[in-house]
Amino acid sequence: MPAITMKDGTEIFYKDWGPKEAQPIVFHHGWPLSADDWDSQMMYFLMQGFRVIAHDRRGHGRSTQTWTGNEMDTYAADMAELTDHLGLESAIHVGHSTGGGEVTRYVARAKPGRVSKAVLIGAVPPVMVRSASNPGGLPITVFDHFRGELLANRAQFYLDIPSGPFYGYNRGGAKVSRGVIENWWRQGMMGGAKAHYDCIKAFSETDFTEDLKAIEVPVLVMHGDDDQIVPYADSAPLSSKLLKQGKLKTYLGLPHGLCTTHPDIVNPDLLAFFKS
């Protein structure tokens, strides 16, 4: 099982498929999931001739169940170590939800030549929590509720989220997949409760405004306008305006987990951006 040991001893699991000389795409998963959440995209782009890479963030999936370092600066530093280890050049970084925050912080700080493009999908930037400077954000009570539910009964909470708002399965007429729900639960329960608890603060309270402004490469911002986890109005349109080369792609009626529910729409749009 491929893994790299970070400077603090944390082992980060990763997948690395495809020809080493091919264009690399690095996928960054959301909370509290793992690299497995990208199965549809990794198989699609592998068959398109790309080299596809995805890791389990520290505290998630098969990586070490860390009790420290569960915040964006360390997540980005872990990615820098992994890209150095793999010797990636001109990689495309794709992040969903919390992974979009990780991509934003990493790409803003990446060594020259490491990154050619980036994609933020249903991503948490610029900042999720409401404040005087971010009046459109979600109240802190939303994230306090997440923390409370995780502490009270993580196993049930990790069924409730995918059964409802994550994939839009609480909407009338939704085509519910029990397999998708149970796969979300499986990925979540593989990770560490302490790391997941800490990560709620990381994805909700980190302000990525200056990171977005610092990114020089082209960035595609993709978001469903029926996203019940990361509300559209206070995320994607704002991020795209802060980016030097940002392009906004809005999906009418699609949920937060659109990469899983609608890969037939998302994957071709990603491919078009990668080849542009």
LINDA-V705690 format. One record per residue. RES is the residue in one small letter. D_LAST is the distance of its C-alpha to the last C-alpha in whole Angstrom. Layout:
res=(RES	RES)
d_last=(D_LAST	D_LAST)
This chain:
res=(m	p	a	i	t	m	k	d	g	t	e	i	f	y	k	d	w	g	p	k	e	a	q	p	i	v	f	h	h	g	w	p	l	s	a	d	d	w	d	s	q	m	m	y	f	l	m	q	g	f	r	v	i	a	h	d	r	r	g	h	g	r	s	t	q	t	w	t	g	n	e	m	d	t	y	a	a	d	m	a	e	l	t	d	h	l	g	l	e	s	a	i	h	v	g	h	s	t	g	g	g	e	v	t	r	y	v	a	r	a	k	p	g	r	v	s	k	a	v	l	i	g	a	v	p	p	v	m	v	r	s	a	s	n	p	g	g	l	p	i	t	v	f	d	h	f	r	g	e	l	l	a	n	r	a	q	f	y	l	d	i	p	s	g	p	f	y	g	y	n	r	g	g	a	k	v	s	r	g	v	i	e	n	w	w	r	q	g	m	m	g	g	a	k	a	h	y	d	c	i	k	a	f	s	e	t	d	f	t	e	d	l	k	a	i	e	v	p	v	l	v	m	h	g	d	d	d	q	i	v	p	y	a	d	s	a	p	l	s	s	k	l	l	k	q	g	k	l	k	t	y	l	g	l	p	h	g	l	c	t	t	h	p	d	i	v	n	p	d	l	l	a	f	f	k	s)
d_last=(34	32	32	32	35	35	37	39	39	37	35	32	31	28	26	24	23	21	21	22	20	17	14	15	15	18	19	21	24	26	30	32	30	29	26	27	25	22	24	22	18	19	21	18	15	18	19	15	16	15	18	18	21	23	26	29	29	33	35	33	33	34	34	37	39	39	41	40	36	35	33	30	30	32	29	26	29	29	25	26	28	26	23	26	28	25	24	20	18	14	14	12	15	16	19	21	24	26	23	21	24	24	20	21	24	22	19	21	24	22	23	21	18	18	15	12	10	13	13	17	18	21	22	25	24	25	29	30	34	36	38	39	36	34	36	33	33	35	39	39	42	39	38	42	42	39	41	44	43	42	45	47	46	42	42	43	41	38	39	39	35	33	36	36	33	30	29	31	34	36	35	37	36	33	33	34	34	37	35	32	34	36	33	32	36	36	33	35	38	37	36	39	41	41	37	36	39	38	34	35	36	32	30	32	34	31	30	26	26	26	24	21	22	22	18	16	13	10	12	11	15	16	20	22	25	27	27	30	30	28	28	25	27	27	24	21	21	23	21	18	20	21	18	17	13	14	12	15	15	18	20	23	26	24	26	25	25	22	20	24	25	22	19	19	17	16	14	12	11	10	9	6	5	6	4	0)
